[in-house]
Amino acid sequence: MKVFLNDRMVEFVGTMPDTISPRDLVVQNPTADSIKIVYEEFERNEKWGRMLIINSPSDSFFRLFKRIDAAGGLVKNEKGEFLFIHRFGLWDLPKGKIDKKDQHPGSIVCHLSSAICHPSSAYNAAVREVKEETGLQSVIITKELPSTWHIYSQKGKKILKQTFWFEMEADSAQPLKPQTNEGIFLVKWTPVDAINSILDHTYASLREMILSIQSEF
């Protein structure tokens, strides 16, 4: 499991890797107190590129943060192109926090070949956010993708956000309208052979997720 802090990461592994980098900060079999101390050192000092937590469940680490859940979508059209948004100077996928309004049952159109055939708060939020941020009126969830985790600060609090991702399909004939009040000023269908250039200008957590499934494109 990998949790990103900007372009650096905290990684949970079961055993000591064969190779350790000089930029790895290693904590093995940590207690709740020691994991807090080591993380604070990692956060403070950017000479560390990775914090390795060896043979420890994530519970103690997660308790250091306020938890927020979000959901979003990687949308593909009939031409095999993928939909990206441009926000805050970086390429991104449409996503947003799971709200109370996403908790109640709602109607989601499922792909006939999909195992996803019932609504949930993450599915509802992903569809809602994709529509709001891109202007699409109709999207179909086809499968669940790997979640991403990242850390950030907000109003003096440390936040750990898990984003649930879903692959979706949409017709490219639908008009696109960026949600400008959310800092989005460009929504763009991108061919597969241009995705690597997108990955050079996106978030590390999102890059990791897309690279893990790129062979399926």
C-alpha positions as CSV (number, residue, x, y, z in Angstrom):
1,M,0.0,0.0,0.0
2,K,1.3,3.5,-0.9
3,V,0.2,6.8,0.5
4,F,1.5,10.0,-1.2
5,L,2.6,13.2,0.3
6,N,3.0,15.4,-2.8
7,D,5.7,13.5,-4.8
8,R,7.0,11.5,-1.8
9,M,5.3,8.4,-0.4
10,V,4.8,6.3,2.7
11,E,4.8,2.6,1.7
12,F,3.7,-0.3,3.8
13,V,5.6,-3.6,3.2
14,G,5.6,-7.0,4.8
15,T,9.4,-7.5,4.9
16,M,12.6,-5.5,4.5
17,P,13.3,-4.9,0.8
18,D,16.5,-6.3,-0.7
19,T,17.6,-2.7,-1.6
20,I,17.2,0.4,0.5
21,S,17.8,3.9,-0.9
22,P,19.7,6.6,1.1
23,R,16.5,8.6,0.7
24,D,14.4,5.9,2.5
25,L,13.4,6.4,6.1
26,V,12.7,3.0,7.5
27,V,10.6,2.1,10.6
28,Q,10.3,-1.6,11.4
29,N,7.7,-3.1,13.7
30,P,6.7,0.4,14.9
31,T,4.6,1.2,18.0
32,A,1.9,3.9,17.7
33,D,4.3,6.4,19.3
34,S,7.3,5.6,17.1
35,I,5.3,5.7,13.9
36,K,4.2,9.2,14.8
37,I,7.7,10.4,15.6
38,V,9.2,8.9,12.4
39,Y,6.3,10.3,10.2
40,E,6.9,13.8,11.6
41,E,10.6,13.6,10.7
42,F,9.6,12.4,7.2
43,E,7.1,15.2,6.7
44,R,9.5,17.8,8.0
45,N,12.6,16.8,6.1
46,E,12.3,16.5,2.3
47,K,15.6,14.7,2.0
48,W,13.5,11.6,2.6
49,G,11.8,10.5,-0.6
50,R,10.1,7.4,0.9
51,M,9.0,6.3,4.4
52,L,9.0,2.5,4.6
53,I,6.8,1.0,7.3
54,I,7.7,-2.7,7.7
55,N,5.5,-5.4,9.2
56,S,2.9,-3.1,10.6
57,P,-0.8,-2.7,10.0
58,S,-1.9,0.8,8.8
59,D,-4.2,1.5,11.8
60,S,-1.7,3.4,13.9
61,F,-0.6,5.5,10.9
62,F,-4.1,6.3,9.9
63,R,-5.0,7.6,13.4
64,L,-2.5,10.5,12.8
65,F,-4.9,12.0,10.3
66,K,-8.5,13.2,9.8
67,R,-9.9,10.8,7.2
68,I,-11.8,12.0,4.1
69,D,-13.2,9.8,1.3
70,A,-13.6,10.9,-2.3
71,A,-14.6,9.3,-5.6
72,G,-14.0,9.9,-9.3
73,G,-13.8,8.5,-12.8
74,L,-11.5,7.6,-15.7
75,V,-13.9,8.2,-18.5
76,K,-13.4,6.5,-21.9
77,N,-15.3,7.3,-25.2
78,E,-16.1,5.2,-28.2
79,K,-12.9,6.3,-29.9
80,G,-10.7,4.9,-27.1
81,E,-9.9,8.4,-25.8
82,F,-9.8,9.3,-22.1
83,L,-11.2,12.4,-20.4
84,F,-8.9,14.7,-18.3
85,I,-9.4,18.0,-16.6
86,H,-6.9,20.8,-16.0
87,R,-7.0,22.3,-12.6
88,F,-4.5,24.3,-10.5
89,G,-1.8,23.9,-13.2
90,L,-1.9,20.1,-13.4
91,W,-3.8,17.5,-15.3
92,D,-6.3,15.6,-13.2
93,L,-9.3,13.3,-13.4
94,P,-12.8,14.5,-12.3
95,K,-13.3,13.6,-8.6
96,G,-14.7,15.0,-5.4
97,K,-15.6,14.3,-1.8
98,I,-18.3,11.7,-0.9
99,D,-21.1,13.8,0.6
100,K,-24.2,12.9,2.7
101,K,-26.3,13.3,-0.5
102,D,-24.4,10.3,-1.9
103,Q,-25.3,8.0,0.9
104,H,-28.9,7.3,-0.1
105,P,-29.8,4.7,-2.8
106,G,-29.8,6.2,-6.3
107,S,-30.0,5.0,-9.8
108,I,-26.8,4.1,-11.6
109,V,-26.8,2.6,-15.1
110,C,-24.4,-0.4,-15.0
111,H,-22.7,-1.8,-18.0
112,L,-24.1,-5.2,-18.9
113,S,-20.8,-7.0,-18.4
114,S,-20.1,-5.2,-15.1
115,A,-20.2,-6.8,-11.7
116,I,-21.1,-3.3,-10.4
117,C,-24.9,-3.5,-10.5
118,H,-26.0,-1.8,-7.3
119,P,-25.6,1.8,-6.0
120,S,-23.3,2.8,-3.2
121,S,-22.1,6.1,-1.8
122,A,-18.7,5.9,-3.8
123,Y,-20.5,5.0,-7.0
124,N,-23.0,7.8,-6.6
125,A,-20.3,10.3,-5.8
126,A,-18.1,9.3,-8.7
127,V,-20.9,9.7,-11.2
128,R,-22.1,13.0,-9.7
129,E,-18.6,14.5,-9.6
130,V,-17.8,13.4,-13.2
131,K,-21.0,15.0,-14.4
132,E,-20.5,18.2,-12.4
133,E,-16.9,18.8,-13.3
134,T,-17.0,17.9,-17.0
135,G,-20.5,18.7,-18.1
136,L,-21.2,15.2,-19.3
137,Q,-24.9,14.2,-18.9
138,S,-24.6,10.5,-19.2
139,V,-21.8,8.1,-18.0
140,I,-21.8,4.4,-17.4
141,I,-19.6,2.7,-14.8
142,T,-17.9,-0.3,-16.2
143,K,-15.5,-1.4,-13.5
144,E,-13.8,-0.4,-10.3
145,L,-10.1,0.8,-10.4
146,P,-7.4,0.8,-7.7
147,S,-8.0,3.4,-5.0
148,T,-5.4,6.1,-4.3
149,W,-4.3,7.6,-1.0
150,H,-2.7,11.0,-0.4
151,I,-2.0,13.4,2.5
152,Y,-2.4,17.1,2.6
153,S,-3.0,19.9,5.2
154,Q,-6.1,22.0,5.5
155,K,-6.7,24.7,8.1
156,G,-4.0,23.3,10.3
157,K,-5.3,19.7,10.1
158,K,-3.5,16.8,8.5
159,I,-5.9,15.0,6.1
160,L,-5.6,11.5,4.7
161,K,-7.8,11.1,1.6
162,Q,-8.8,7.9,0.0
163,T,-10.1,8.3,-3.6
164,F,-12.2,5.5,-5.0
165,W,-11.8,5.3,-8.8
166,F,-14.1,3.8,-11.4
167,E,-13.7,3.3,-15.2
168,M,-16.6,4.8,-17.1
169,E,-17.9,5.1,-20.6
170,A,-19.4,8.1,-22.2
171,D,-20.3,9.2,-25.8
172,S,-17.9,11.9,-27.1
173,A,-20.8,13.7,-28.9
174,Q,-21.9,15.0,-25.5
175,P,-20.9,18.7,-24.9
176,L,-18.1,19.3,-22.3
177,K,-18.4,22.2,-19.8
178,P,-15.6,22.7,-17.2
179,Q,-16.8,23.5,-13.7
180,T,-15.0,26.9,-13.4
181,N,-16.1,27.6,-9.8
182,E,-14.0,24.5,-8.9
183,G,-10.9,25.9,-10.7
184,I,-11.4,23.8,-13.8
185,F,-11.0,25.6,-17.1
186,L,-10.3,22.8,-19.5
187,V,-11.9,19.4,-20.1
188,K,-10.2,17.4,-22.9
189,W,-10.5,14.0,-24.6
190,T,-7.0,12.6,-24.8
191,P,-5.8,9.8,-27.1
192,V,-4.0,6.9,-25.6
193,D,-0.7,7.8,-27.2
194,A,-0.7,11.2,-25.5
195,I,-1.4,10.0,-22.0
196,N,2.4,9.7,-21.1
197,S,2.7,13.5,-21.6
198,I,-0.3,14.0,-19.3
199,L,1.4,11.8,-16.7
200,D,4.4,14.1,-16.7
201,H,2.2,16.9,-15.4
202,T,-0.2,15.3,-12.9
203,Y,-0.2,14.1,-9.3
204,A,2.1,11.3,-8.2
205,S,-0.8,9.3,-6.7
206,L,-2.8,9.6,-9.9
207,R,0.2,8.7,-12.1
208,E,0.8,5.6,-10.0
209,M,-2.8,4.5,-10.5
210,I,-2.9,5.1,-14.3
211,L,0.5,3.3,-14.8
212,S,-0.8,0.3,-12.9
213,I,-3.7,-0.1,-15.4
214,Q,-2.1,1.3,-18.6
215,S,-1.5,-2.1,-20.1
216,E,-5.3,-2.5,-20.2
217,F,-5.9,0.5,-22.4
